[in-house]
């Protein structure tokens, strides 16, 4: 463990020293549905609930959620959109939730409860369930736990870097009739959490888990992502201690689950949120 912490300290130094590109106006919080619950809004044409990934901040994070929200606004002109993040109080987005629980059950429950409540208030709103990374697992859990009336309004399940294929035995099936759009990097530089390994080797030590992150600082776009990268590596050692048993079991039995590469963080920066938004536009009724 000492060697692992030393490696991470070196990575943190690189991260903090990396140049920052500026992207203005990115917020890691979206509470349009909660605003309605508090009497501050009206029913939207389309309601989207999004679960952020492990370590991500706010309730929609900075890596994928804000970009997906912006892409939806472009792809659904003339439609009002209620974009809501899964409660950061209920869904902590921790490493233990990912490795030890196959995606936070509490997060999935919170997602379902929020969407059920919104559907009760706005029964005509068309709904989309979405998530990135561990958030994709939470989205799978959440959509499977929806009330029948809410599920009837769900037009799609949209995921990014979805590792559900690596957790198939631990997750409930997607309800019949729900259309799924899964955005995943494949090809020469795949995201191994949702695609094949390519030329990547399965990690067998903590150091091998850390190694791919050396490229992450150079790929971050904007102050928020750069800060998020620094926060991630600062938080990782402590969370690894908390999740030590789950991590050891993962490395021994399902090491691909721990193969988190920089590519996994690029869905919001490489156009895949735009592709997902086009899918949403295709399933939303005029």
Secondary structure, DSSP 4 states (H G I P E B T S, - for coil): -HHHHHHHHHHHHHHHHS-----TT--S--BHHHHHHTTS----SEEEEEEPPTT--TTTTTTTHHHHHHHHHHHSTT--EEEEEPPTTT----HHHHHTTSS-HHHHHHHHHHHHHHHHH-TT-EEEEEEETHHHHHHHHHHHT--HHHHTTEEEEEEES-GGGGSTTTSPPPPTT--EEEE---GGG--TTTS--TT-----SHHHHHHGGGGHHHH--HHHHHHHHHHHHHHHHHHHHHTHHHHHHHHHH-GGGG---GGGG-TTTTTHHHHHHHHHHHHS--
